[in-house]
Amino acid sequence: MEDFVINKLLTEKPVDETMKLYSTMAQMFNDVAKGSNYHFPEILVKEFLSLNIPHNVRILDVGAGTGNVGKLLHASGYKNIDALDGCEEMLSYAKQLNGVYKQFITAIVKSDTQLPINDRTYDVVLMSGVTCPSHIDVENYQQIFRLLKSGGIIGWIKEDDYILGRNSERYRDGSYQKSLEKYLKEKKLIEMHGFNPKRIPNATLGRPGDLYFFEVQ
């Protein structure tokens, strides 16, 4: 399973190819996650809950996939959740989760394509396992920032650079962190203490995960 995740899912390739790959594996995605010791949704939601955000906020689950983050949020009392994913086949499974999501948006986060969502729509954006090669590029995060209200919260968890750097130069030698620092210098993000990143052990593939939370201006 590790070889498939690292050398298939997490290699550099056009994001459209990644969506095609997900469409072929949608039915078995949760089995792949289980076989990879993939705990990102549980970790992300647990840390989000620690922020004590009011339950009436509007949340966008970016890269919602089969709905694992949404299920946990819904079970914790958050009922105003929308799902966005670039793979319709993955979202078809999220749609089977009765009442978890209010809206489903099929769209790929790209620098040259505006997402079909109005500016300043959401209070919170969460991303689990999609801030990695051939998924959502760090340069494209601005497409997501504009969806958040001023003072809104964005949080995500990704594989550590040891895993991502095996097939991508953009995750070696601190390159990813330097890209995030650009947003901080431009005042587009405000750092939340303890989350830049927070290293979580045994998050996936027996390796740590890097957890981030920021306030968006």
C-alpha positions as CSV (number, residue, x, y, z in Angstrom):
1,M,0.0,0.0,0.0
2,E,2.8,2.4,0.8
3,D,4.3,2.0,-2.7
4,F,0.9,2.8,-4.3
5,V,0.4,5.9,-2.1
6,I,3.9,7.4,-2.5
7,N,4.7,6.4,-6.1
8,K,1.2,6.7,-7.6
9,L,-1.0,9.2,-5.6
10,L,1.8,11.5,-4.4
11,T,3.9,11.9,-7.6
12,E,4.1,15.1,-9.6
13,K,1.6,14.9,-12.5
14,P,-1.2,17.1,-13.9
15,V,-4.0,17.3,-11.4
16,D,-6.5,16.1,-14.0
17,E,-4.6,12.8,-14.1
18,T,-4.9,12.6,-10.3
19,M,-8.7,13.0,-10.6
20,K,-8.8,10.2,-13.1
21,L,-6.9,8.0,-10.7
22,Y,-9.3,8.8,-7.9
23,S,-12.2,8.0,-10.1
24,T,-10.9,4.5,-10.7
25,M,-10.3,3.9,-7.0
26,A,-13.3,5.7,-5.4
27,Q,-15.0,2.5,-4.5
28,M,-12.0,1.2,-2.6
29,F,-10.6,4.6,-1.3
30,N,-11.6,3.9,2.4
31,D,-9.9,0.5,2.2
32,V,-6.7,2.2,0.8
33,A,-6.9,4.7,3.7
34,K,-7.3,2.0,6.3
35,G,-4.4,0.0,4.8
36,S,-2.2,3.1,4.9
37,N,-2.9,3.8,8.6
38,Y,-4.3,7.1,7.3
39,H,-5.5,9.1,10.3
40,F,-5.7,12.6,8.8
41,P,-9.5,13.2,9.1
42,E,-9.5,12.2,12.8
43,I,-6.5,14.3,13.6
44,L,-7.7,17.4,11.7
45,V,-11.1,17.3,13.2
46,K,-9.8,16.7,16.7
47,E,-7.5,19.7,16.5
48,F,-10.3,21.8,15.0
49,L,-12.6,21.0,17.9
50,S,-9.9,22.2,20.3
51,L,-10.4,25.7,18.9
52,N,-13.9,25.8,20.3
53,I,-15.4,27.3,17.1
54,P,-19.2,27.9,17.4
55,H,-21.3,25.2,15.9
56,N,-23.3,27.5,13.6
57,V,-20.3,28.4,11.4
58,R,-20.4,27.6,7.7
59,I,-17.6,25.1,6.8
60,L,-16.2,24.1,3.4
61,D,-14.5,20.7,3.3
62,V,-12.0,21.0,0.4
63,G,-11.0,17.7,-1.1
64,A,-13.9,16.1,0.7
65,G,-13.6,12.8,-1.1
66,T,-15.8,10.2,0.4
67,G,-16.8,12.4,3.3
68,N,-14.6,11.2,6.2
69,V,-14.0,14.7,7.6
70,G,-17.6,15.7,7.1
71,K,-18.8,12.7,9.1
72,L,-16.7,13.5,12.0
73,L,-17.7,17.2,12.0
74,H,-21.4,16.3,11.7
75,A,-21.1,13.9,14.6
76,S,-19.5,16.7,16.7
77,G,-22.4,19.0,16.2
78,Y,-21.5,21.0,13.0
79,K,-24.4,20.9,10.6
80,N,-23.6,23.6,8.1
81,I,-21.0,21.9,5.9
82,D,-20.4,21.9,2.2
83,A,-18.2,19.5,0.2
84,L,-15.8,20.4,-2.6
85,D,-13.8,17.8,-4.6
86,G,-12.5,17.5,-8.1
87,C,-13.6,13.9,-8.5
88,E,-17.3,13.3,-9.0
89,E,-16.9,9.6,-8.3
90,M,-15.5,10.3,-4.9
91,L,-18.2,12.8,-4.1
92,S,-20.8,10.2,-5.0
93,Y,-19.9,8.3,-1.8
94,A,-20.1,11.5,0.3
95,K,-23.6,12.1,-1.1
96,Q,-24.7,8.8,0.4
97,L,-24.0,10.1,3.9
98,N,-27.4,11.2,5.0
99,G,-27.5,14.8,6.0
100,V,-23.8,15.3,6.5
101,Y,-23.3,17.9,3.7
102,K,-25.6,20.6,2.5
103,Q,-24.1,21.3,-0.9
104,F,-21.7,19.4,-3.2
105,I,-19.3,21.3,-5.5
106,T,-17.3,19.5,-8.1
107,A,-14.3,21.6,-9.0
108,I,-10.5,21.4,-9.1
109,V,-8.5,24.1,-7.4
110,K,-6.3,25.7,-10.1
111,S,-4.6,29.0,-10.4
112,D,-6.2,29.9,-13.7
113,T,-9.8,28.9,-12.8
114,Q,-12.0,30.6,-10.3
115,L,-13.9,28.3,-8.0
116,P,-17.7,28.6,-8.5
117,I,-18.2,30.1,-5.0
118,N,-18.7,33.7,-4.1
119,D,-16.0,35.6,-2.1
120,R,-16.2,35.6,1.7
121,T,-18.8,32.7,1.8
122,Y,-17.3,30.5,4.6
123,D,-16.2,30.9,8.2
124,V,-14.0,27.8,8.1
125,V,-12.1,25.8,5.4
126,L,-10.6,22.4,6.2
127,M,-8.4,20.3,3.9
128,S,-7.3,16.8,4.7
129,G,-4.6,15.2,2.7
130,V,-4.9,17.3,-0.4
131,T,-2.0,19.8,0.1
132,C,0.5,17.6,-1.7
133,P,1.9,16.9,-5.2
134,S,-0.7,16.7,-8.0
135,H,-3.5,17.8,-5.7
136,I,-3.7,21.4,-4.5
137,D,-0.5,23.3,-5.1
138,V,0.6,25.8,-2.5
139,E,0.5,28.6,-5.1
140,N,-3.2,27.9,-5.6
141,Y,-4.2,28.4,-2.0
142,Q,-5.2,32.0,-2.9
143,Q,-8.2,30.5,-4.7
144,I,-9.3,29.2,-1.3
145,F,-8.4,32.2,0.8
146,R,-10.9,34.4,-1.1
147,L,-13.8,32.0,-0.1
148,L,-13.2,32.8,3.6
149,K,-14.7,35.7,5.5
150,S,-12.2,38.1,7.1
151,G,-11.0,36.5,10.3
152,G,-12.1,33.0,9.1
153,I,-10.1,29.9,9.9
154,I,-8.3,27.6,7.4
155,G,-6.7,24.3,8.6
156,W,-5.1,21.4,6.9
157,I,-2.9,18.4,7.4
158,K,-0.4,17.0,5.0
159,E,2.3,14.3,4.9
160,D,5.7,15.2,6.2
161,D,8.3,16.4,3.7
162,Y,10.2,13.1,4.1
163,I,7.3,11.4,2.2
164,L,6.4,14.2,-0.2
165,G,10.0,15.1,-1.0
166,R,10.6,11.6,-2.3
167,N,8.9,12.4,-5.6
168,S,8.7,16.2,-5.6
169,E,11.5,18.8,-5.3
170,R,8.9,21.3,-4.1
171,Y,8.7,19.6,-0.8
172,R,12.5,19.4,-0.2
173,D,14.8,21.7,1.7
174,G,12.0,23.6,3.4
175,S,10.5,24.8,0.1
176,Y,6.9,24.3,1.1
177,Q,7.4,26.2,4.4
178,K,9.0,29.1,2.5
179,S,6.0,29.3,0.2
180,L,3.7,29.6,3.2
181,E,5.9,32.3,4.7
182,K,5.2,34.4,1.6
183,Y,1.5,34.5,2.5
184,L,2.4,35.5,6.1
185,K,4.6,38.3,4.9
186,E,1.8,39.5,2.6
187,K,-0.6,39.5,5.6
188,K,-2.9,37.0,3.8
189,L,-2.5,34.6,6.7
190,I,-2.1,35.2,10.4
191,E,-0.3,32.4,12.3
192,M,-2.2,30.6,15.1
193,H,0.2,29.7,17.9
194,G,1.4,26.1,17.8
195,F,0.1,25.2,14.4
196,N,2.8,26.3,11.9
197,P,3.1,23.3,11.7
198,K,2.2,21.1,14.6
199,R,3.8,17.7,14.1
200,I,1.5,14.8,14.8
201,P,3.1,11.4,15.2
202,N,1.8,8.3,13.3
203,A,-0.5,10.3,11.1
204,T,-0.2,8.2,7.9
205,L,2.1,5.4,6.7
206,G,3.6,5.3,10.1
207,R,5.0,8.7,9.6
208,P,4.2,12.1,11.2
209,G,1.8,14.5,9.7
210,D,2.1,18.3,9.6
211,L,-0.9,20.2,10.8
212,Y,-1.6,23.9,10.1
213,F,-4.2,26.4,11.2
214,F,-4.3,30.1,10.2
215,E,-6.6,33.0,10.4
216,V,-7.3,34.6,7.0
217,Q,-7.4,38.3,6.4
